[in-house]
């Protein structure tokens, strides 16, 4: 049995190091794409360990680059690994890994922001939302420039249970600038508490797994990097459409240093702003002199529930944008000033 188990265990054959692959294919991290390579396989192994038990799992890796994390995933005995890479320069190095792991690695040249994952894995992997998470995982050392828009996109997918979450509560392990990682996991009242904290935590259990020092990357970024693990919740803590929650949270944090009533006020047209802000805060039982970072997810749940009722009563309210009103008022003022000059 022991010999058979050993035969069954998969390890990649000896390959050039990631550093050698970078030299071999003349790869340079592109600053405008905010690329940073992680060369230390002990750290890439640690990222993969923090993801969970990947034996026989199906994994989607975003932005594999020269393939450091890719190697660690393949060595974790996965059933199947799909990598999506936008930069064609990395494809030959990844192809070398694919040749070394026959039938395990699929390489797609594409953009993670637009790639559709719905049909990437077999249907039999799908689980009911209430069940344990499926054997499908997302892992990525993301370029800093796409990490925030991508996590917002995936959080919206979680709220709709589509995209990568058509399989169930797919878990994600992703890298972010340390500051962004701290925002994603920040507690009520902390300095890092932000829009990202609420948007991530109302939909997921979010854990800051560990921090990787900037010096571990090539080229060395000016910041350290946080590894964050996301497990979608069975029940979201706010039961409203994603776009509505996003609008309430974004508006509230618009003036993060001021009392929360300032940000909440911009949800309403100026004519009735003060009356509606007061009504919303009172019905949601939120103290208007709390600052945005002091609001708990329960506060935001109440605010979103009340705002939804107000939008149902006034169908034009949800499409109202305070910036549009500001622009209109400015252009009216310009027209008025010009008319005054002509008199």
N, C-alpha and C positions, 0 to 999 in steps of 0.2 A: 504493500500500500504506500509506504514511504517513498519508494523509488518511483511509483506511478505519479504520486503527488508532485515529486520533483520534476518529472518529465512534463507534467501539465503546466507547471508554473512558467510564465512567460517573462523573459528578460530580453531587452534589446541586445543585439550583438555589439562587440566593441565598435565604436564610431569615433570620428573626429570630435574633439571637444567643441562646445559652442563657440569658444574663442577662435578655434581653428576654422570652423565653418564661416565665421564672420570674415576671416582673412581670405579663405579659399574663394568665396564668392564676392569679395570686395564690398562687403556690406557696411554702410555707414548709417548711424541713426540720423534721421532728418529732423532738424530742430523745428521746422515749420509744422511737422506732423506730431510734435512733442513725443517722439519715440525714445524709449530708454530700454536697454537690454539687460535682462537679469541672467548673469552667467553662472552664478553659484548654484550647483545642482542640489546642495543641501537645503538651500532656501526654496528652490522650486519643489523639492520633495515635501517640504514642510507645508507649503501652500496646498498641495494635493492632499496631504494627510488631514488638514483642517477641513477639507471638503466633506470627508466621510469615507466610508468603505466603498471604494470604486470597483471592487472585483465584479466582473461581468456587467458593469454599468455601461450606459450610453452617455457619452460626454460631448458637450459642444464647447469648444475653446474659441474665444474671440481674440483676434490680434495675436496669433502665435509668434510672429516675428521670426527670429532665427531658431526657435523651437526648444527653448530651455524647459518651459513648463510642459510642452508637448511630450518630451522624453519622460518626464516624471509621471505623466498621466498614463502613457503606454506601459511603463514599468509597474503601474498599479493593477495590471491585469484586467483592463477594461475590455468589454465586448466590442466596443466600437467608439472611435473618436472622430468627430467631424470638426475640422478647423476652417475658419473663414478668415482670409487674409486679403487686405486691399492692395498691399504693396507687392507688385510682381517680383521684385528683387529677392523676396524671401522664398518664392515657390520652389526653386531648385534644391535648396537646403532641406525644405520640408519633404520634398519628393524622395530625398535620400532616406529620411526617417520612414516614409511610407514603404519603400523597398525593403527596409530592415524589419518591418512589422507587417508582413503580407496579410491583406484583408482586414486590417484593423484601423487604418488611418485613411480618411477621405479628405481631400484638400479642395476647397472651393475658393476661387478668386472672386471676391465680392466685398461689399460694404456691410459691416455689422448693423449699421443704422437702418438699412433697407432689406437685409436678408430675411427671408420668410422661413421660420423654423417649423411651421405647422406639419409639413410632410417629411421632415428630415429623418425621423425615427419610426420604427414599426408601431402600428396602431395598438398592438397587444400590450405595449408599455403603459397605456393610458390607465389612470387610476381615478376613482371618484375624488372630488375635492376634499371630502370629509375623511378619506382614508389616509394612511401614512404616505409621505411623499413618494413619487415614482422613482424608478432607478434611472433617472435622467438628471444630469447635472450641468450647470454652466460654470465655466472657469475662465478667468481672463486677467492678464496684465495689460490693462487698457491704456492707450495713449491718453494723457491728461485731457487733451482737447475734446475727446468724445465721451469721457466717463460720466459726466453729469447728464448730458442729453440722453445718453443710452440708459442710465438707471431710471430716469424719469419715464422714458418710453416703456421700459420693462415693468415699472410699477403700474403704469396704465394697463399694460397687458394682464398683470395680476388682477387688477380690479375687474377686468372684463373676462378673465379666465381664458384668454386666447393667446396666440403667438406661442412662445416656449411653454406656456402654462396650460396648453390644451391637453398636456399629458397628466395634469394634476399640479400639486404644489412643488414644482421643480425648484431645487435649491441652487443658490448662486454663491460663488466665492470669487470676489473681484478685488482688484487693487485700485486705490485712489490716492491722490495727494493726501498726506497725513491730516491736513486741515479739513478736507472734504470728508475723510473717514470719521473724524471727530464730530463733524456736523451730523452725519448720518446716524450716529449713535448717541448724540447728546441728550442728557436728561433735562427735565423741566427746570428752568432757573439757571442753567449753566450758560457760560459765555458763548459757547459754540452753538447753542440752540438756534435753529433756523428753519426756513421753509423745508429744507431737505429732511430735517429731523422728523417733522410731522408727516410728510408725504411717505417716508419709508416706514415709520413705526406704526402708522395706522393700518398698514397692510401686511407688515412682516415682523418677525422676530429678528432683530438686527444685532449682530455681535461683532465687535472689533477684535478680530482673532489675534493679531500681533502686528508689530511695526517693523518694517525693513529699513535699515539705515540707507540714506541716499548713496553712500559710497559703494554699496553692493551692485549698483547699476552702472552701465556704460552707455552713453556718457553720464557722469554723475549729475542727477538733477539737483536743483537748489534746495529741495525739500525732501524729507523722509516720506516713506510710502506706507499706507495702512492697508492691511488685508481685512476685508469685511465679508462676513457670511450672512446670507439672507435666507430665512425659511418663511414662505408665505403663511399667514395665519388662516385657520379654518374659517373664522368669522372676522371680517375687517372691523376695526374699532369705530369706524365712521361709515354708516351705511347710506352713502349718497354717491351720485355719479362722480367719477374722478375729476372731470373738468370743473365741477362745482366746488369740490373740496380744494382743488388747486387754486381757484380764483379767490376763495375766502382766505386761504393760508397766505397766498402771495400778497394780497392787499394788506393783511394784518401785519406782515413783516416789512411792508414798504417803508415804514418809519420805525425801524427796530429800536431806536434809542428813545422814542417818545412813548407816551401812554398808548395803549392798544386802541383807544377810541379814534385816534387819528387815522390809522390804517383801515379800520373797519368802516369809517366814514366814507372812504372813496369807493365803496361798493354802491353808493347811492348818488343820484343826480343832486347837484348843488341846491336846487330849489327846496328839496325836502330832506337834505342831508342830516341836519341836526336832529330833526324829529325821528327819522328812521333809524339813525345810529343809536339813539337813546332807547328806542323800542326794541331793537335787536339785542342790545346788551342786557336790557332788563329781562326779556323773555328767555334769553340764554343763561341768565343768572351769572353774568361775567362782570367783575368790578372794572369800570372804565379806566381806573388808574393803575391797573396792572400793565407791565410792559410786555410786548409780544413773547419774549423768551420765558416769561413767568406763566404763560398759559399752558395748561396740561392738555393732553389729547381729549380728555372729557370736555374741557372748555370748548375745544375746536369742534367736537361732535355736536355740542349744543348750538354753537354758532352756525354750523352747516345746516342743522335741522331747521333752525328758525329761518335762515336765509332761503332755504328751499321753499318753505311755506310762503314767504314774502314774494318769491319768484312765481310761485303758482298763482298768487293773487294778482300779480302784475307781470304779464308775459314779456314785457320789454325790459324788465329789470336785469335779467341775466346777461343780455347782450350789451348792457350799458358799460362803457369804458370811460373812466374819468379823464384819461389822456385825450380822448376825442373831444370831450367837452372843453378841456383846457385849450386845445388847438382852435376850436370854433370861437371861443371867447376872445382869443388873441387876434384871430383874423377879423372878427367883428370890430375889435378895438382899432385895428389898423385901418379898416374901411372908414370908421367914424373919424379917426384922426385925419385921414386923407380928405374926407368931406369938409372937415373943419378948415383945412389948409386952403380949400378951393373957395370957401365963402368970401 
